[in-house]
Amino acid sequence: MSSASLAGKVIALIGTGTDTERRIAMACAEAGADLALGTRDPGQPSEFGMNSIANEAWVVGAEQFVRVLDAGDRGACEAFVEETWARYGGCDAFIATADGDAGAAAAFTKRMARTGHGVLVLCGAEIAMDGGDVVMKVEVSDPGLLVTTLAAAMESGGR
């Protein structure tokens, strides 16, 4: 685990509760970040998985909430973004872990661009925006490395 601190930072993540998503979210929570968690789909397994992550984050003292949504629904993604801003006053990073996160990634990046602050982190996700062209594909194998990279990016332009 990195010694970098994410205290006072807000991290948003869409997922189904996979082990990788859990490791990423918990690395952020243990480093002091608060979490905005959304489901990739509205099914009960995704809801249970993301709420399980939220419970683990609560144990380490992180503020967190889970929004059940369909990440393919633009309106639902925009509502998740607005709820994140309403609860926390902003978001420092959105973490995309699957190709299906493009809608949420676009909604978070749009809001971050308006506020002039935020980082989009792609973990093994191929995010296509701007007419369907793949903008970036990043593979991250060590969640500890993610936290170090995330913290460094936020220190250079964070709030």
C-alpha positions, 0 to 999 in steps of 0.5 A: 500500500502506498503511503500517499494520502487521499484524505479529503478526496472523493472517488467515484466508481461504477461496478458490479462488486468484482474483486478488482473493483473491491480492491481499488475502492478499498485501497482508496478508502483506506488511503482516506478517500470518500466513495461514490459507488454506482452499479453498472446494471440495476440487477440484484447481484450488482446492488449486493456487490457494491453495497458489500464494498460500501460496508467494507469502506464504512468499517475503515471510516470512509463516507460512502453511498451506493446508487443503483443505476444502469450505467448505459442510461445517460440520464441515470449517469448524470443523476449519479454525478449530480448526487455525488456533487450534492453529497460531497461538493465535488469529485476528484476522480472517476474510476472506470473498470470496464468498457461499459463505463463510457456513459458514466465516464462521459458524465463525470468528465463533463462535470469535472471539465465545468469545474476545472478539476478531476481525474479520469482513471481507466483500469483495464477499460477501453473508453470510447468517447468523442464519436466512438473513437477509443480515447485511451486504454490502460491496464492496471495490475496493482491497486496500490500503484493506482492509488500512488498514481491517483494521489500524484495526479491529484496533488498536481491539480487537485483541490 
